[in-house]
Amino acid sequence: MDDPYMAQIGLALPGLPPEALERLRAWEGLFRDWNSRLNLISRKDIDHFALHHVLHSLALVHWVRFPDGARVLDVGTGGGLPGLPLAICFPRVRFFLCDSIRKKTVALQAMVKDLGLKNVEVVHKRAEELESKWDFVLGRAVTSLPRFLDWISGNIRAGGSPEQPNGVLYWKGSLWREE
């Protein structure tokens, strides 16, 4: 691969189909454009987008297999992290990207449309206002884990399989020790 971005993602996640890698690369271009206007992630960190954000979001693909048709909610998605790259990699799973900040949901809707993703719905609401139930609820360093669980505990559908029960998948930075 001549494209360093594609090489980095492809080496870390060798099982991803070429279509997913191409969509991830296309998303990076869209994300960079929107980030220059809205600051979806720190502008100081944009040069590490693949490693710090895309690969971080996709780290679980080696261990988690969402069943076809599963409903996955990404709370506090911001610029679509981790939900959008996961939606690209799991096209048979329905993703709901939720954020309370209107300008971020507008950006996400545009990116989803430009990428032609049919398995993604953008939701402009606060987590506490959500009424539906999902098989999995995701969050990426949105708030403290206890607060996050308080927000979404009523939104998790019981079930799943013994190998992979429904529940919460939460990415946390270095502050997890304090919690």
N, C-alpha and C positions, 0 to 999 in steps of 0.2 A: 504494500500500500504506500503510495507516495504522499498521501495526506496524513500529516502527523496526528491530527485529531482522530481520524479513523483508525490509524495504527494503534494509538493509545487505548481506545475503546475496544478495538478488535482483539488486541492481545489480552486485555483484562477479562473480556467476556467472549471467548472464542466460539461459543454456541449460538451467538446472535445471528439471525439471517441477514444477508446483505441489504434487504429492504429496510430493516430496522436500523442498521448502521447509517444508511443514506438518509433516513428520516431524522435520526439524531443529529446528523451533520447539518441538515437543513434547519432543524430547530435551533441549533447553535447560532446560525446566522440571524434568524428571526429574533432570538433572545437578545443577542448583542445589540441589534437595532433598537428594540424596545428598552433595553437597559440603559442605553445612552440618553433616553428621554425620561425614564421613570425611576431609575436606580432600583431595579428589582433585586439585585445583589450589589454588594460593595463594588464600586468601580475599580478599587485596588485589587479585587480578587478576580476580575473578569478574565485575566490572562491564565488563570488556573481553572477555568470553567469545567473542562472535561474531568480533571482529577478531583477537584473539591466539590463539584456539584453533580455532574452526570454520573460518574462512577460511584460516588457516595450514595446517590439515589438508587442506583441499580445493584448495590452490593448484595441485596437479598435474593437476586435471581438465581443464585447457586443453591439456595435452600428452600425458597418458597415457590410453590406452584399454585397460582390462583386458578380455581376451576373455571372452565368456560362458563360464561354467563354470570359469574360472581359480580357483586356490586361492591365497589371499593370507593371509600370516601377519603379524600386528602384534605385535612383541615388546616387552614392557614397556609395554603399552597403558595401564596405570593406569586412568583413567576412561573409556577407549575412544578415546584420541587417538593416531594419526589414524584408526584402523580403523573406528570406529562411524560417523562422518559419511561416510566413503567407502562403507561398506556400504549406507547409506541412498541414496547417489547411484548405486551400481552394484548394483541388486537381483539381477542375474543372475550375480553373482560370489560365490564362497564365501569368507567372511572368518573367520579364526580369531584371536581376541583373546587373547593370552597374557600372563599376569602371575604373578609368584611370590607375591604378597601376597593371601592368602585373602579378606580383607574387600573388596578391590577387585574380585575376580572375583565375589563375591556381589552387589555393587552392579551390576556389569555384567550379570550374568545377569538380575537384576530389570529393568534398563532394557531389555534386549533383549526380554524377555517382554512388558513393558508396551507397547513399540513394535510388537510383532507381527512382528519381523524373523525371517524363516525362513532367511536366508542367513548367519547368524552363529552361531558356536560359541565359547563361552568356555572357555579352557584354563588351568587352575591348575597351572603348572609353571615351573621355571626354564628359561631358554632353552637352557642346556647339556644339559638332560635330554630335549629334543625328539628324536623319532625319525623323524617323517614328513618328506616333502618337499613343498615349495610352489613355485608358479611365481614368486611375488614375496614378498619379505620386507621388511616395513616397520619402521622404528624412528623415534622422535621424541625425539632428545636423551637416549637411554637411558644411554649411556656414551660413551667415546671410540670413534670409528669403527673403529680397528684392533681393539679389544677386541670390539666388536659383530660385526665380520666373523669373528673367531675363534669366537665363540659359534655363529654360524649358517651358516658356510660349507658344512657338510655337509648342510644342509637345503634347498638350492636345486635345483630340478629343472632339468636342462638343457633347452633348447628355446626356444620362443617364435617370433617372426617376425623377419625381418631389420629391419623397421621398429621393432620393440619386443621385444628378447630378454628372456627371463626374467632376474630378478636382484634386486638390493637397491635400495630407495628409502629414503633416510635424510634426515631433517630435522635440521638442526644449527643451533644458535644462533650467537652471535657468537664463540664460542671455536674455530671451525673453523680459523682461521689458525694457532693453536698446534699443531694436529695435522698 
